[in-house]
Amino acid sequence: MVIQPEPKKDEIGALVTMLQRNDFEEKALIIADRGFESYNLIAHILEKPNADFLIRVKQSCSAMREVAKLPLCELDCNISFTITTTQTNEDKQNGYIHLQVPKKSKANSKTRRGRWDFPSPYPMKLRVCRFLLDNGEFETVATSLPPSFTLADIRELYHLRWGVETAFCDWKYTLGLVDLHGKSDAFAEQEIYASLTAFNFASRVCREVVVRQPKNGVYAYKVNFKMAVMLCKEFLRTPNADGETLLKEIARHTVPIRPDRQDERNLKVKGFAGFVYRVAA
């Protein structure tokens, strides 16, 4: 786990740090959503033994130059290019991709933009997969997985990340981890692990709950996780509480499962939460 203060939030840098900390004894697949498209991150994963990546990349004019050149249709191809941090005539003649690195950005630097931790020039090879979604839009991912993984396999693997996304949503909002209540790293780490323990406990309890499904209902039903967390907290606070009673109580609170339901993302600018002071003259 990597803790970063809000003004210096760098998710790509945090993932690079986690890669450097871990030695993967078994095969591991790093699946990342938009926002993790980084030459430096991809190079770190390529250099890591037993690690592969599957990262969603942009497909517009702001995408990686070699990806932006590809036609907007379903495809599965390999692209090769070379990263360089210099702009010599030889680099330009060879068509190298120039990565503008600030002078203060050295290896393992904390500078987010233009960070590059490897020699220059650096050859890179990616597999780019683009598939058509049910809504008629295309989705593009870059991966290091071999051709034995078909385009359908790549699509299914990327879709598996959604369970992690929903788990983080429950962890942040249902467990109340949106805001931390301490300033020190130790206190923040303690609060994160406490919330994670409560999340795992409630999730494990929910797996044991038997939900009765209506015989002629339109939807199937599942446990209301928000209510389950509240009931689990009350269970832990109550001495000599009965586990069977907890399972029955959770089973009373259910929500319908609506497959393929999509809501338009309502993006709002988050304002600064300042402190109000009253000064008496």
Protein Blocks (a to p, Z undefined) as FASTA:
>chain_A
ZZddfklgcfklmmmmmmmmpccfbacdddddehiacfklmmmmmmpghiacdddddfbf
klcfklmmpccddddddddddddfbdcfklmmnopacddddfklcghiabfghpafbdcd
ddddddddddddfkopacddddfbdfklcfklmmmmmmmmmmmmmmmmmmmmmnopmbcc
bfbfklmmmmmmmmmmmmmmmmmmmmmpccdddfkbmbdcdddfklmmmmmmmmmmpghi
afklmmmmmmmpccdddehiacdddddddddddddddddZZ
